[in-house]
Amino acid sequence: MTETVEDYILSAREDVQPKLRLVRKAILEVAPEARESISYRIPYYDYKGRLIWFGLFKGHIGLYIRPPVIAQHRKELAGYETTKSAVHLRLDVDVPVALIKKLVRARKRINEAGG
């Protein structure tokens, strides 16, 4: 069983580990005070409430962020497969670090405001 985010990353295919590390780094650069753990068997970040999860799947890395963040950033996310609370980052393209930071920043502000 995966106990830490580093264990999770190390358990992934070697070719995607750098992408997972970039996602982790982007989250922690925006929210260095976030508590990092594993929830639902994927990396999870808590900062004044649920901040974000990410997980590796067959063809993508899923970012899971509570509403309304994805709806608020619909234009920036136009090229991505999304749901109400998920963004799929394809493995065959570069990790959109700036976009991840923007989404985390938005959720962080909501959490700080008590939402």
N, CA and C atoms as a LAMMPS dump frame, in Angstrom:
ITEM: TIMESTEP
0
ITEM: NUMBER OF ATOMS
345
ITEM: BOX BOUNDS ff ff ff
-5.0000000000000000e+02 5.0000000000000000e+02
-5.0000000000000000e+02 5.0000000000000000e+02
-5.0000000000000000e+02 5.0000000000000000e+02
ITEM: ATOMS id mol type element x y z
1 1 1 N 0.839 -1.186 0
2 1 2 C 0 0 0
3 1 3 C 0.885 1.252 0
4 2 1 N 0.521 2.211 -0.824
5 2 2 C 1.267 3.453 -0.926
6 2 3 C 0.963 4.329 0.285
7 3 1 N 2.028 4.763 0.976
8 3 2 C 1.83 5.55 2.191
9 3 3 C 2.183 7.017 2.034
10 4 1 N 3.096 7.341 1.115
11 4 2 C 3.491 8.737 0.925
12 4 3 C 3.38 9.105 -0.551
13 5 1 N 3.412 10.397 -0.819
14 5 2 C 3.361 10.851 -2.206
15 5 3 C 4.611 10.384 -2.943
16 6 1 N 5.745 10.411 -2.286
17 6 2 C 6.973 9.936 -2.935
18 6 3 C 6.855 8.449 -3.283
19 7 1 N 6.278 7.634 -2.379
20 7 2 C 6.044 6.219 -2.682
21 7 3 C 5.153 6.084 -3.91
22 8 1 N 4.112 6.915 -3.971
23 8 2 C 3.175 6.885 -5.102
24 8 3 C 3.934 7.163 -6.405
25 9 1 N 4.747 8.203 -6.401
26 9 2 C 5.489 8.565 -7.61
27 9 3 C 6.456 7.452 -8.002
28 10 1 N 7.157 6.899 -7.025
29 10 2 C 8.113 5.824 -7.302
30 10 3 C 7.441 4.547 -7.796
31 11 1 N 6.172 4.369 -7.485
32 11 2 C 5.456 3.176 -7.945
33 11 3 C 4.959 3.313 -9.381
34 12 1 N 5.049 4.52 -9.932
35 12 2 C 4.602 4.771 -11.308
36 12 3 C 5.687 4.352 -12.3
37 13 1 N 5.287 4.228 -13.544
38 13 2 C 6.257 3.948 -14.614
39 13 3 C 7.359 5.005 -14.586
40 14 1 N 8.562 4.583 -14.857
41 14 2 C 9.706 5.491 -14.802
42 14 3 C 9.554 6.692 -15.731
43 15 1 N 8.943 6.487 -16.89
44 15 2 C 8.83 7.574 -17.864
45 15 3 C 7.839 8.661 -17.45
46 16 1 N 6.922 8.359 -16.532
47 16 2 C 5.969 9.388 -16.087
48 16 3 C 6.309 9.977 -14.724
49 17 1 N 7.275 9.416 -14.04
50 17 2 C 7.658 9.95 -12.735
51 17 3 C 8.043 11.428 -12.794
52 18 1 N 8.802 11.877 -13.818
53 18 2 C 9.118 13.313 -13.881
54 18 3 C 7.876 14.191 -14.021
55 19 1 N 6.867 13.734 -14.738
56 19 2 C 5.621 14.502 -14.882
57 19 3 C 4.89 14.591 -13.542
58 20 1 N 4.838 13.493 -12.827
59 20 2 C 4.193 13.499 -11.512
60 20 3 C 4.938 14.42 -10.549
61 21 1 N 6.253 14.425 -10.634
62 21 2 C 7.043 15.319 -9.775
63 21 3 C 6.778 16.787 -10.113
64 22 1 N 6.59 17.087 -11.4
65 22 2 C 6.265 18.462 -11.798
66 22 3 C 4.921 18.899 -11.241
67 23 1 N 3.932 18.006 -11.282
68 23 2 C 2.614 18.325 -10.726
69 23 3 C 2.752 18.593 -9.228
70 24 1 N 3.437 17.708 -8.535
71 24 2 C 3.647 17.869 -7.088
72 24 3 C 4.348 19.184 -6.776
73 25 1 N 5.404 19.481 -7.522
74 25 2 C 6.174 20.705 -7.298
75 25 3 C 5.307 21.94 -7.516
76 26 1 N 4.494 21.933 -8.576
77 26 2 C 3.62 23.08 -8.861
78 26 3 C 2.655 23.323 -7.708
79 27 1 N 2.069 22.252 -7.181
80 27 2 C 1.131 22.379 -6.064
81 27 3 C 1.837 22.961 -4.844
82 28 1 N 2.994 22.399 -4.512
83 28 2 C 3.703 22.829 -3.308
84 28 3 C 4.306 24.228 -3.431
85 29 1 N 4.594 24.66 -4.648
86 29 2 C 5.092 26.029 -4.809
87 29 3 C 4 27.052 -4.493
88 30 1 N 2.759 26.712 -4.819
89 30 2 C 1.634 27.614 -4.546
90 30 3 C 1.161 27.466 -3.102
91 31 1 N 1.211 26.252 -2.584
92 31 2 C 0.69 25.988 -1.239
93 31 3 C 1.716 25.195 -0.421
94 32 1 N 2.849 25.827 -0.101
95 32 2 C 3.886 25.089 0.643
96 32 3 C 3.426 24.648 2.027
97 33 1 N 2.392 25.306 2.546
98 33 2 C 1.883 24.944 3.862
99 33 3 C 0.847 23.816 3.818
100 34 1 N 0.531 23.341 2.625
101 34 2 C -0.47 22.269 2.487
102 34 3 C 0.055 20.975 3.101
103 35 1 N -0.861 20.237 3.696
104 35 2 C -0.524 18.917 4.244
105 35 3 C -0.67 17.905 3.124
106 36 1 N 0.394 17.147 2.902
107 36 2 C 0.445 16.179 1.819
108 36 3 C 0.169 14.789 2.373
109 37 1 N -0.71 14.039 1.711
110 37 2 C -0.998 12.677 2.151
111 37 3 C -1.544 11.884 0.967
112 38 1 N -1.969 10.671 1.263
113 38 2 C -2.622 9.83 0.258
114 38 3 C -4.082 9.694 0.672
115 39 1 N -4.977 9.955 -0.266
116 39 2 C -6.413 9.83 -0.032
117 39 3 C -7.029 9.234 -1.292
118 40 1 N -7.905 8.286 -1.136
119 40 2 C -8.467 7.575 -2.292
120 40 3 C -7.353 6.959 -3.137
121 41 1 N -6.257 6.575 -2.495
122 41 2 C -5.099 5.933 -3.113
123 41 3 C -4.315 6.822 -4.076
124 42 1 N -4.517 8.134 -4.004
125 42 2 C -3.761 9.076 -4.829
126 42 3 C -3.286 10.242 -3.963
127 43 1 N -2.277 10.996 -4.427
128 43 2 C -1.789 12.143 -3.649
129 43 3 C -2.882 13.183 -3.419
130 44 1 N -2.894 13.695 -2.204
131 44 2 C -3.913 14.644 -1.76
132 44 3 C -3.242 15.762 -0.975
133 45 1 N -3.788 16.964 -1.131
134 45 2 C -3.269 18.142 -0.438
135 45 3 C -4.4 18.831 0.296
136 46 1 N -4.155 19.083 1.572
137 46 2 C -5.129 19.746 2.421
138 46 3 C -4.555 21.08 2.86
139 47 1 N -5.319 22.12 2.616
140 47 2 C -4.953 23.443 3.109
141 47 3 C -6.253 24.153 3.455
142 48 1 N -6.532 24.251 4.74
143 48 2 C -7.79 24.845 5.201
144 48 3 C -8.98 24.182 4.511
145 49 1 N -8.863 22.896 4.313
146 49 2 C -9.887 22.115 3.613
147 49 3 C -9.27 21.422 2.409
148 50 1 N -10.114 20.744 1.661
149 50 2 C -9.64 19.98 0.505
150 50 3 C -9.118 20.926 -0.574
151 51 1 N -7.85 20.759 -0.928
152 51 2 C -7.232 21.624 -1.919
153 51 3 C -7.217 20.946 -3.292
154 52 1 N -6.505 19.834 -3.42
155 52 2 C -6.386 19.159 -4.713
156 52 3 C -5.876 17.735 -4.524
157 53 1 N -6.229 16.871 -5.462
158 53 2 C -5.698 15.518 -5.575
159 53 3 C -5.097 15.411 -6.973
160 54 1 N -4.16 14.475 -7.159
161 54 2 C -3.755 14.124 -8.52
162 54 3 C -3.462 12.64 -8.577
163 55 1 N -3.668 12.049 -9.753
164 55 2 C -3.436 10.624 -9.884
165 55 3 C -3.096 10.244 -11.31
166 56 1 N -2.303 9.203 -11.451
167 56 2 C -1.901 8.696 -12.752
168 56 3 C -2.887 7.637 -13.222
169 57 1 N -3.3 7.776 -14.455
170 57 2 C -4.186 6.803 -15.088
171 57 3 C -3.565 6.389 -16.416
172 58 1 N -4.22 5.536 -17.167
173 58 2 C -3.621 4.948 -18.357
174 58 3 C -3.048 5.989 -19.321
175 59 1 N -3.809 6.98 -19.695
176 59 2 C -3.339 7.944 -20.677
177 59 3 C -3.255 9.367 -20.181
178 60 1 N -3.455 9.563 -18.885
179 60 2 C -3.459 10.937 -18.376
180 60 3 C -3.141 10.995 -16.882
181 61 1 N -2.852 12.208 -16.445
182 61 2 C -2.779 12.51 -15.018
183 61 3 C -4.052 13.274 -14.708
184 62 1 N -4.797 12.807 -13.746
185 62 2 C -6.028 13.486 -13.352
186 62 3 C -5.748 14.464 -12.226
187 63 1 N -6.252 15.671 -12.39
188 63 2 C -6.246 16.667 -11.312
189 63 3 C -7.667 16.751 -10.807
190 64 1 N -7.852 16.658 -9.511
191 64 2 C -9.193 16.686 -8.925
192 64 3 C -9.278 17.859 -7.971
193 65 1 N -10.114 18.807 -8.326
194 65 2 C -10.214 20.048 -7.58
195 65 3 C -11.691 20.407 -7.467
196 66 1 N -12.122 20.681 -6.256
197 66 2 C -13.557 20.909 -6.009
198 66 3 C -14.085 22.128 -6.749
199 67 1 N -15.351 22.059 -7.136
200 67 2 C -15.998 23.206 -7.783
201 67 3 C -15.949 24.419 -6.866
202 68 1 N -15.991 25.58 -7.431
203 68 2 C -16.292 25.966 -8.82
204 68 3 C -15.052 26.266 -9.656
205 69 1 N -13.865 25.818 -9.249
206 69 2 C -12.614 26.231 -9.886
207 69 3 C -12.585 25.912 -11.382
208 70 1 N -12.963 24.717 -11.76
209 70 2 C -12.902 24.349 -13.179
210 70 3 C -13.864 25.206 -14.003
211 71 1 N -15.05 25.411 -13.5
212 71 2 C -16.016 26.262 -14.214
213 71 3 C -15.488 27.692 -14.341
214 72 1 N -14.816 28.189 -13.324
215 72 2 C -14.279 29.547 -13.349
216 72 3 C -13.128 29.704 -14.341
217 73 1 N -12.487 28.608 -14.701
218 73 2 C -11.336 28.644 -15.609
219 73 3 C -11.626 27.908 -16.917
220 74 1 N -12.878 27.9 -17.289
221 74 2 C -13.321 27.171 -18.478
222 74 3 C -12.521 27.563 -19.735
223 75 1 N -12.26 28.849 -19.918
224 75 2 C -11.525 29.292 -21.12
225 75 3 C -10.115 28.708 -21.167
226 76 1 N -9.39 28.792 -20.058
227 76 2 C -8.025 28.256 -20.022
228 76 3 C -7.994 26.742 -20.178
229 77 1 N -9.098 26.094 -19.819
230 77 2 C -9.167 24.634 -19.857
231 77 3 C -9.817 24.092 -21.129
232 78 1 N -10.065 24.977 -22.085
233 78 2 C -10.784 24.584 -23.309
234 78 3 C -10.121 23.417 -24.045
235 79 1 N -8.798 23.303 -23.994
236 79 2 C -8.111 22.235 -24.706
237 79 3 C -7.966 20.94 -23.929
238 80 1 N -8.581 20.866 -22.759
239 80 2 C -8.448 19.701 -21.887
240 80 3 C -9.787 19.014 -21.701
241 81 1 N -9.73 17.709 -21.469
242 81 2 C -10.942 16.988 -21.079
243 81 3 C -11.197 17.329 -19.614
244 82 1 N -12.409 17.778 -19.32
245 82 2 C -12.743 18.164 -17.949
246 82 3 C -14.1 17.621 -17.543
247 83 1 N -14.311 17.598 -16.24
248 83 2 C -15.626 17.356 -15.659
249 83 3 C -15.836 18.493 -14.668
250 84 1 N -16.874 18.41 -13.871
251 84 2 C -17.141 19.445 -12.875
252 84 3 C -15.982 19.608 -11.886
253 85 1 N -15.267 18.505 -11.626
254 85 2 C -14.204 18.572 -10.621
255 85 3 C -12.909 17.886 -11.048
256 86 1 N -12.717 17.672 -12.351
257 86 2 C -11.495 16.998 -12.813
258 86 3 C -10.975 17.606 -14.109
259 87 1 N -9.649 17.551 -14.23
260 87 2 C -8.969 17.927 -15.471
261 87 3 C -8.047 16.768 -15.822
262 88 1 N -8.093 16.334 -17.075
263 88 2 C -7.201 15.269 -17.523
264 88 3 C -6.032 15.89 -18.278
265 89 1 N -4.837 15.635 -17.792
266 89 2 C -3.616 16.115 -18.431
267 89 3 C -3.009 14.951 -19.203
268 90 1 N -3.042 15.032 -20.514
269 90 2 C -2.537 13.937 -21.345
270 90 3 C -1.051 13.713 -21.097
271 91 1 N -0.647 12.461 -21.165
272 91 2 C 0.745 12.108 -20.898
273 91 3 C 1.668 12.417 -22.069
274 92 1 N 1.11 12.626 -23.256
275 92 2 C 1.937 12.854 -24.449
276 92 3 C 2.252 14.328 -24.695
277 93 1 N 1.911 15.191 -23.75
278 93 2 C 2.241 16.618 -23.863
279 93 3 C 2.901 17.08 -22.56
280 94 1 N 3.518 18.264 -22.612
281 94 2 C 4.165 18.799 -21.412
282 94 3 C 3.152 19.101 -20.313
283 95 1 N 3.591 18.986 -19.09
284 95 2 C 2.753 19.319 -17.933
285 95 3 C 2.541 20.843 -17.923
286 96 1 N 1.285 21.296 -17.876
287 96 2 C 1.004 22.736 -17.868
288 96 3 C 1.172 23.328 -16.466
289 97 1 N 2.413 23.525 -16.073
290 97 2 C 2.74 23.949 -14.715
291 97 3 C 2.031 25.249 -14.337
292 98 1 N 2.084 26.246 -15.211
293 98 2 C 1.447 27.542 -14.899
294 98 3 C -0.052 27.377 -14.689
295 99 1 N -0.69 26.539 -15.486
296 99 2 C -2.128 26.304 -15.341
297 99 3 C -2.44 25.601 -14.022
298 100 1 N -1.646 24.607 -13.662
299 100 2 C -1.849 23.909 -12.391
300 100 3 C -1.738 24.907 -11.239
301 101 1 N -0.728 25.753 -11.281
302 101 2 C -0.542 26.75 -10.227
303 101 3 C -1.741 27.693 -10.147
304 102 1 N -2.258 28.089 -11.29
305 102 2 C -3.406 28.995 -11.327
306 102 3 C -4.63 28.345 -10.679
307 103 1 N -4.874 27.065 -10.983
308 103 2 C -6.017 26.346 -10.412
309 103 3 C -5.854 26.174 -8.896
310 104 1 N -4.653 25.819 -8.466
311 104 2 C -4.399 25.635 -7.038
312 104 3 C -4.554 26.968 -6.303
313 105 1 N -4.041 28.04 -6.895
314 105 2 C -4.176 29.373 -6.291
315 105 3 C -5.649 29.729 -6.099
316 106 1 N -6.456 29.426 -7.112
317 106 2 C -7.888 29.74 -7.042
318 106 3 C -8.56 28.951 -5.917
319 107 1 N -8.261 27.674 -5.811
320 107 2 C -8.86 26.845 -4.759
321 107 3 C -8.361 27.282 -3.388
322 108 1 N -7.094 27.65 -3.311
323 108 2 C -6.506 28.109 -2.048
324 108 3 C -7.241 29.354 -1.552
325 109 1 N -7.504 30.295 -2.462
326 109 2 C -8.232 31.515 -2.082
327 109 3 C -9.629 31.176 -1.569
328 110 1 N -10.305 30.245 -2.215
329 110 2 C -11.64 29.836 -1.772
330 110 3 C -11.552 29.24 -0.366
331 111 1 N -10.572 28.366 -0.157
332 111 2 C -10.416 27.738 1.161
333 111 3 C -10.092 28.773 2.239
334 112 1 N -9.244 29.739 1.9
335 112 2 C -8.9 30.781 2.879
336 112 3 C -10.092 31.637 3.245
337 113 1 N -11.022 31.784 2.3
338 113 2 C -12.222 32.579 2.552
339 113 3 C -13.297 31.775 3.288
340 114 1 N -12.977 30.519 3.588
341 114 2 C -13.923 29.687 4.326
342 114 3 C -14.864 28.897 3.452
343 115 1 N -14.606 28.877 2.154
344 115 2 C -15.477 28.151 1.212
345 115 3 C -14.996 26.773 1.03
